[in-house]
Amino acid sequence: MDLTGKIALVTGASRGIGAATAEALAKAGAHVVLTARTEAGLVEVEDRIHAAGGTATIAPMDLREFDGIDRLAGALANRWGKLDILVLNASTLGTLTPVPHIALKEWEQVVSLNLTANFRMIRAFDTLLRASDAGRLVAVTSSLAVAPRAYWGSYAATKAALESLVATYAAEIMNITQVRAISFDPRATATTMRARAFPGEDATTLKTPADVAAVLVKLLQDDFETGGRVAY
């Protein structure tokens, strides 16, 4: 797939894998819509994209304010009438603690962002993905979705549910649209979230967000079978 002129939307794009993916997509020729809660971070990413000769639009928002997702979809529909690439990257770690000790409020926050917001994104942007001649959805997941680990209950549960949701969506649309959807597991990557979870880890031994972004963009360029799970 030639990404020149494609319209791409990346969530959690103010830093880490989201920011690197947005920059890589822009470098490949796509116009990238960046969304995250931190406007200052989005502006920095947008500036880097423009400095490199790419194009981008920022849309600061908290994905847990679900009505904002519908408004964003409406804005993209009015401006472009389609969405070619949707990268669902935004997520939160939560506290690493035994399942019975997970605070109810924190559980709701993790589920709200990692799962419900992504459901709302798929629901809101389905029509725009179908309007593309090759709509593609990539949901960033984790190895914990298929290999749970003690104390990671809320994060692992939401990632497992996200993978199931994306696979179900892919199965529903595979024979009636050109849209394809997959889950993408970057595995151990040097991000702020990873540093929180493993504070003593040597980040130089890990993949960088730019490494992951390059693989994700190549995956889109080479294209993929729908409904699967790709691990890097």
Beta strands, then each sheet from edge to edge (+ up, - down):
strand 1: 7-11
strand 2: 31-35
strand 3: 55-58
strand 4: 85-88
strand 5: 136-140
strand 6: 180-185
strand 7: 229-231
sheet 1: 3+ 2+ 1+ 4+ 5+ 6+ 7+
end
